[in-house]
Amino acid sequence: MIVSDLSNIHITKHTGKVALVTGGSSGIGLATATRLAREGATVVITGRRKPELDSAVEQIGFGATAICGDISSAADLDHIAEIISQTHGRLDLLFANAGGGDFAPLGAITETQFDKYFDINVKGTLLTVQKVLPLMGAGSAIVVTGSIAASQGTPAFGVYAATKAALRSFVRTWASDLKGRDIRVNIIAPGVVVTPAYKSELGMSDEVIEQYLVQVAEKTPLGRAASADEMAKAMSFLASDDSSYITGIELVVDGGMTQI
């Protein structure tokens, strides 16, 4: 697995931009926040747990800040938007990354599980975009974290997959809704990236994860899983001027797994 070392990198791809990364204290969110900061952006991250946020801010450096909040709460999002407005006066880049999921086969899915992940992944992402949109002007960009699960039909992963399919649909609609405002919106569909959520939410042991990675290597043309920073690179691209004529798309970053 390739892991990029960003500790000594500082380039100017996003200089002068204010970026918000939800779910920025671990996994793809943390990798994205770290890359953006080293590419010149002023980075704000959110998450539900203050100790993890404090640790992430220290790791990111470059003046990154954190706001504690739950994206499934409209009141928390109002608070986040208000702080960004007061502190920075605007928002240039939104990375709607926060989300989660767990396994449950058809017949074992509970109402609680359904509500939890639709509240976080679908309602939370929608509200995030709506709450910060007034802070975003011409030239801004929104990047949503989706998943290849939305089009795979992975057993016992139906609720999570459905939430990510909903996000893909949202991005198409939002691209139309934002017509004429010069605000681009795209979604990234990561392949397999082992993050702390594999243990904390999916309940996978180290042994199970290792077995899964062997299967992934066999099925993927590039022969391995991805690093979180490889997802961050793609998200940075979709937010940058390098993709200035791209909106409404799903960028699949899966090492070719779903393409063969």
GICORGI-V575825 format. One record per backbone hydrogen bond with DSSP energy under -0.5 kcal/mol. NH is the residue of the N-H (numbers start at 1). CO is the residue of the C=O. Records with the same first field share a line. If there is no record, write none. Layout:
BEGIN
NH->CO  CO
END
This chain:
BEGIN
6->4
9->6
11->38
14->39
15->12
16->40
17->14
19->17  42
20->93
21->44
22->20  95
23->46
24->21  46
26->23
29->26
30->26
31->27
32->28
33->29
34->30
35->31
36->32
37->33
38->34
39->35  36
40->37
41->36
42->17
43->41
44->19
45->65
46->21
47->67
50->48
53->49
54->50
55->51
56->52
57->53
58->54
59->55
60->56
61->57
64->61
65->43
67->45
69->47
71->69
73->70
74->72
77->73
78->74
79->75
80->76
81->77
82->78
83->79
84->80
85->81
86->82
87->83
88->84
89->84  85
91->135
92->18
93->18
94->141
95->20
96->94  143
97->95
104->156
108->105
109->105
114->110
115->111
116->112
117->113
118->114
119->115
120->116
121->117
122->117  118
123->118
124->119
126->122
127->123
128->124
129->125
130->126
131->127
132->128
133->129
134->130
135->132
136->133
139->182
140->137
141->92
142->184
143->94
144->186
145->96
146->144  188
148->190
150->147
151->148
152->149
153->149
157->154
161->157
162->158
163->159
164->160
165->161
166->162
167->163
168->164
169->165
170->166
171->167
172->168
173->169
174->170
175->171
176->172
177->173
178->174
179->176
181->178
183->178
184->140  182
186->142
187->249
188->144
189->251
190->188
191->253
193->191
194->226
195->193
198->195
199->196
200->196
201->197
202->197
203->199
204->198
209->205
210->206
211->207
212->208
213->209
214->210
215->211
216->212
217->213
218->214
219->215
220->216
222->255
223->220
226->192
230->227
231->227
232->228
233->229
234->230
235->231
236->232
237->233
238->234
239->235
240->236  237
243->240
244->241
246->243
247->245
248->185
251->187  249
252->250
253->189  251
257->254
259->256
260->256  257
END
